[in-house]
Amino acid sequence: MRLTTINQIIESILSQDGDKAKLKRNANEATIVLKTAMICEHRGIDEAMKYYNSTHSEDEYQEYRTSVILPD
């Protein structure tokens, strides 16, 4: 999974109409799950679950909104 894919999903969630606080929570939850999957692909399920079970901030999704890597 690429960072640009995660960014696209997060931006799509945040751009929907509706309760902005709920959309931010949904984007945050999606970020945690997608990042868990990305870690699993690269470092295995044990590392992924360590991340998943750790404490997350309310703006975890911001990491992917600001770190988009465009292809060459």
Residue, then its C-alpha position, 0 to 999 in steps of 0.5 A: m500500500r502506498l502513502t498516496t493511496i492512504n492520502q486519497i482515502i483520507e481526503s475522500i472521507l474528509s471531503q464528504d458532507g456531514d458532521k465534520a467532527k464525525l468525519k474526522r473521527n472516521a478519517n482517524e479510524a481509517t488511518i489507524v486501520l490502513k496504517t496497520a495494514m501497511i505495517c503488516e505488509h512490510r514488517g509483519i502482523d506482530e509489529a502491526m498489532k503493536y501499532y494498532n494496540s498502542t495509544h493514538s492521537e485524535d489527529e492521527y490522520q494528519e500524518y497522511r494529509t501532510s506526507v504525500i509522496l508524489p510519483d516521479 
